[in-house]
Amino acid sequence: MGPDTARRAGLVSAQLLGLALTRYLLRLPAVAALTPDEIETAYAPAIAGVLGLG
């Protein structure tokens, strides 16, 4: 674990909470209509980048 582990975990959490907010609470049609595979395709590069894997 590096010195910025907590920061990276917080950023990933913020991304996923934003997805949950727009998909399940706000029910924005463009986000609610996404399949799990589409979400994975869209989010994987961003999360990998935040984690330093990309």
C-alpha positions as CSV (number, residue, x, y, z in Angstrom):
1,M,0.0,0.0,0.0
2,G,1.3,3.4,-1.0
3,P,1.0,6.7,0.8
4,D,-2.0,7.7,-1.4
5,T,-4.1,4.5,-0.9
6,A,-6.8,6.3,1.1
7,R,-7.1,9.0,-1.5
8,R,-7.4,6.5,-4.3
9,A,-10.0,4.5,-2.4
10,G,-12.0,7.7,-1.7
11,L,-12.0,8.6,-5.4
12,V,-13.1,5.1,-6.5
13,S,-15.9,5.3,-3.8
14,A,-17.0,8.7,-5.1
15,Q,-17.2,7.3,-8.7
16,L,-19.3,4.3,-7.6
17,L,-21.5,6.3,-5.3
18,G,-22.2,8.8,-8.2
19,L,-23.2,5.9,-10.4
20,A,-25.5,4.5,-7.8
21,L,-27.0,7.9,-7.2
22,T,-27.8,8.6,-10.8
23,R,-28.9,5.0,-11.6
24,Y,-31.1,4.1,-8.6
25,L,-32.1,7.4,-6.9
26,L,-32.3,9.9,-9.7
27,R,-33.1,7.2,-12.2
28,L,-31.6,9.2,-15.1
29,P,-32.8,7.3,-18.2
30,A,-29.4,7.2,-19.9
31,V,-27.7,5.7,-16.9
32,A,-30.6,3.5,-15.7
33,A,-30.7,1.8,-19.2
34,L,-27.1,0.7,-19.1
35,T,-26.5,-3.0,-18.8
36,P,-23.9,-4.2,-16.3
37,D,-21.5,-5.0,-19.2
38,E,-21.9,-1.4,-20.5
39,I,-21.2,0.0,-17.0
40,E,-18.1,-2.2,-16.7
41,T,-16.8,-1.1,-20.1
42,A,-17.3,2.6,-19.2
43,Y,-16.0,2.5,-15.7
44,A,-13.1,0.0,-15.8
45,P,-10.6,2.4,-17.5
46,A,-11.5,5.2,-15.1
47,I,-11.2,3.1,-12.0
48,A,-8.0,1.4,-13.2
49,G,-6.5,4.9,-13.8
50,V,-7.4,6.0,-10.3
51,L,-5.9,2.9,-8.9
52,G,-2.7,3.3,-10.9
53,L,-3.3,0.2,-13.0
54,G,-3.9,1.9,-16.3
